[in-house]
Structures are given as structure tokens and as C-alpha cells.
Amino acid sequence: MNITTLTNQVSVSEQIHTDDIQTLASQGVQIIVCNRPDGEAADQPSFAEISAAAATQGIKAVNLPFTAGQMNEDQALEFAELLASGERIHAYCRTGNRSTQIFNAAAGDAAPVAAAPQQTPKKAAATYDVVIIGAGSGGIAACSSLLKRDQTLRIALIDPSSKHYYQPGWTMVGGGVFDAKSTERETAQLVDRRASLLNNRVTQVVADANKVVLDDGSEVHYKQLIVAPGLVINWAAIEGLEETLGKNGVTSNYRYDLAPYTWELVQQTEKGTAIFTQPPMPIKCAGAPQKALYLSADYWLKNKRLNNINIDFCNAGGALFGVPAYVDALMSYIKKYRADLSFNHNLVKVDGATRKAWFDVTDADGNKTQVCKAFDMLHVCPPQSAPDFIRTSGLSDQAGWLDVNPQTLRHNHYSNIWGLGDVMNTTNAKTMAAVRKQVPVVATNICAVQAGKDPQAAYDGYGSCPLTVERGKIVLAEFCYGGRVAPTFPSWLNNGVKPTRLAWLLKSVGLPFVYWNMMLKGREWFTDCPAEK
């Protein structure tokens, strides 16, 4: 049996036999569709035989036979209804061609062969047990976690991007440690095959009707909804920035295609002024702007250029780092690299051609003035916000963030909506490490609610920020709600408030492996409620 995968939900093949049913069951198939009339060949098993064998595995069998070129509209519509169920489907005929044709017609990619050209079957609204908005780290990991807990769940992930990125690696790309390609994968290759991946953008959540509206006008219905779309990077909020990104010495590790340019600039800069900016909070990985500074300065120091380079860290906030326990260690490196700290400086305008940047400066009384600074290299951390549909769908707090309970991560007004990752109004650091701890909480609580129970798990606000203070050493900041230091490892193994070589190895080797091979696959080590115990 040669299987061709059309989507995460649908596969097709040539004629199957009764001994193939168990293989299909092991792959999560829930519906088998026969598109071949009985009696086309002497050795062909009948639909009744296939149906009986499927029943022994708990698989539904549907008979939609047609001869080549004779598919009708009713058959395409019936297949569309099967797609709308959200269940995993395998269709077969003599070669697989007819099964592919009926899928294309049902999905709206081609008109039914026997129908008039203008009569394309309408898509029925799909319904799933769990719909996940966002196929980032939280969405994919939550899908895997849920299916480890209950493999019968019908799950759909919605994300417009065909690419998935390990974003914590972009700091290392900008520091010349990682190659950018190592941080990129195809999204479809990472999503569990038992789930459906919809390559669309969400425009609205109609919570009262338990449905999500997509950018093509179609709708997806849910029993439980996980909202994990990540943040919107607002480059346009800084005047002139978009026009000069990637040239004129202006770069950012917050974009896949720009992180390599950061490393180019670091190597090329021999003298002058290097400015690193940080916008108002919250942002994803609050330590990332200064990580870029440290790795750049370390390179310049080791290559005997630092005496000729002035470093300026322009931070819209009033502190170097939000958790006081780590500030002393970080300040020692600020002094080592002779960097100036310009607090309450918010970047508002860039002119790449003249290499000038303007900052709004706020004094202790809240008064604003504007200053202009010349630069040779400018690393920008852009303003960030939740996607607009969070606010327009009535899911946000007053600041526009997804409004959830900080422990259960359940929405404060809709009991079947849950949050994950950077989009929430929780006060934890917006990092991949936080998502790793949040996923098992959400998965556990959804399964509990599905079983008629109250939420069983609580998130303590854990977040981690591996601060790359130099190449080869990291201050591994780990903390929970309220800034409480929460180290994963004992102090004799890793002193989190001081830079260590072990933390560097964890960041450069251990965490990428954990991300691709464990977190995204539902293997939840070092969490409070793992799927596998």
C-alpha cells in the first residue's frame, strides 16, 4: 500500500486490502472512503469486506464509488461533509487518482467533473474538539500534549505560515554562533499527523457561537479553543525603520532574515558608535536586546576593537533587567564592555541614509524631550503587541492582551477558551521556556474540563532568559511570578545568578535539541504535569 498524504487530515492510495486496515488504524485514520465500484477487477476486495475489517478497528467506512470521469456534485458534497468532521480520512480507488480528484473538488480546489463549471460545492463549516490558533511553539506543543493524553481528540491548528522558527536561536545567529537555516523547519513536518493544519489567518473569534472566522471567509467551530498566535511585530511604529532595515547599518535579531546581517555588521564594525534599543514592555524575550549587545561587545573586545567603539544601550524602561537578583552580574558586563545605559529612551525615528536615530526621553516627572543620536550600527528591538483580532473579538483586557486567569490560563469570561504564550496578559516573561511550562497546564486542564471536572493544573509564572553575556558563558535567569528566582538545577550544578559555561552549553546545544525533539513532540520533562509519567 503506497500512501500519498494530501493534507494532515487526508491521505489516499491505490486499492487497499483487509490486512492494511490495522496499519491505517495505527496512523490515526478514523474514516476510510472507497471511491472504487465493486467488481472492477477479479481480485478486488468488496466494499463490504473492507467495511467489516474497518469496523474491527473502530474505523468508519464510507462508500462513494464512481468510474473515471463520472464523479457528481452530490458525491463531492458528501466528501466535503466528511472533511468538515475534522476526522482523519483515508480514501482509495484503483490508483488513488479518483480519490485525489474528489478531495480537490470537496476542498474547493477544482469543480466536480460531472458538474457545470459554475457549480463548485460549498465547504461545510468544520467542527473540532480543540482548535488551536497559532502553530508556533505553544500551538504545536499543545497539540502533541493533548494527543498524548487523549488520542481520540479531533484537533485543528490554524496558522498562515508554512515555516516554523526556533526564535530563541536568532540571538545566536546574530552572534555568529548558529546558522540561520538551523532555526527553520516546515510547519507541516512538525504537526502531529492526527491533527489538521489549516494554512489560514484568523480574522475573528465569535466566542458566543464557538467559532473562528478565517481570512477566506470560512468558519471553524470548536468545543475548546487555545489562543496562541504570538505577538505582532510593529516595525512601522518607528518612523523610517522599515525603509532602512537590512541596510545602512540597521538590523534586528527579531527577524529571521535580519539576524545574519547583525553578525555581518558586528564583524565589519571597527570603530564608531553602536546603539542597541529596547522598546516599552512587554516584548518577547525581554533579555534579547541586551543579549545582542553582549555578544557584539565580546567579539569587539576579543578582536581588540572595543577601545574604538562606543556602545549605547537605549532602553525605554528604567532598569537593566526586571528581576533584581540578576542585575549585579549583568552590570559587571556593562562595565566590562564600557557600555552607556540610556534609560527612558524610546526609539521613535530612524534615518538610515544619514545614520541618525531619534529618541523620546522621559524624565522623572513624565516630561518628554527628543534627542538625536548618530550611529554606525543600530540594533533595533521593535514595539510589539497582541494581534488585533484579540481586541476586536472581545477577548482582551483594556491593554489589548488576551485576558486569562494567570494560574489556570483559562479565559476570564469564556470557560472553553485558553491562552498560551506571548499573547496573554499574564505577568511572566514572554519566552519559549515559559511556553514549555504552560503547555502541560493547558492540556491537563482541557482534558479535565472535557471530562466534566474543574481545571486540575496551575502555572506558577515560570520563565527563563539565558543571558548570553559573552561567547561561552551565560547568566541563566529563571524566575516565577513576582520575580521569585526559580532555578531548575541545584546551585552546585549551575549558579543561576552568575555566568557559567554549563548554561552556555545548555543554550547552544541542549535547548535546541529539547525544543525540536521533546517539547514539540509532547515529551514534557521538568514540568509539573507531564503527559508521560
Secondary structure, 3 states (H helix, E strand, C coil): CCCEECCCCEEEECCCCHHHHHHHHHCCCCEEEECCCCCCCCCCCCHHHHHHHHHHCCCEEEECCCCCCCCCHHHHHHHHHHHHCCCCEEEECCCCHHHHHHHHHHCCCCCCCCCCCCCCCCCCCEEEEEEEECCCHHHHHHHHHHHHHCCCCCEEEECCCCEEECHHHHHHHHCCCCCHHHHEEEHHHHCCCCCEEECCCEEEEEHHHCEEEECCCCEEEEEEEEECCCCEECHHHCECHHHHCCCCCEECCCCCCCHHHHHHHHHHCCCEEEEEEECCCCCECCCHHHHHHHHHHHHHHHCCCHHHEEEEEEECCCCCCCCHHHHHHHHHHHHHCCEEEEECEEEEEEECCCCEEEEEEECCCCCEEEEEEECCEEECCCCEECCHHHHHCCCECCCCCECECCCCCEECCCCCEEECHHHECCCCCECHHHHHHHHHHHHHHHHHHHCCCCCCCCCCCCEEEEEEEECCEEEEEEECHHHCECCCCCCCCCCCCCCEHHHHHHHHHHHHHHHHHCHHHCCCCCCCCCCCC
